């Protein structure tokens, strides 16, 4: 079958085809549309229009401050112990540490290398436990950050705030992964 055969056939339209029985009104154009290049008068009219003063949606400063403090706290609480462990323990001590029972279920002799590494490890853990901000510190830092953001008119989109929160959680996980 050839397409030209199909297209060349005559089509009959039934008498019951839709008919518009309402008269169509002619469109009225008040001013003729003329595409003219801008003149000094046209430009002045455009410049005299009031600019849009509506601010784009931004995160409230309190939420931004809480996100920023959380981000800094999460990263410093995970990265500093990782860097400290890498500088504090030698390769040999890390090998011993990997094979130690750090739960306290095994007692090692006082002069053994395992005892010394375990003691050093426990001091490191004690140090790392002091790094996260306390609730009072978080509140003070968030309040100061909120005041600063308001004073400096810092505007952060909600999406940026979301990325900050995910960055804190993911950054902490990456630091744990790298530290293992």
Buried (B, 14 or more C-beta within 10 A) or exposed (E): EEEEEEEEEEEEEEEEEEEEEEEEEEEEEEEEEEEEEEEEEEEEEEEEEEEEEEEEEBBBBBBBBBBBBBBBBBBEBBBBBBEBBEEBBEEEBEEBBEEBEEEEEEEBEEEEEBBBBBEBBEEBEEEBEEBEBEEEEBEEBBEEBBEEBBEEEBBBEEEBBEBBBEBBEEBBEBBEEEEE
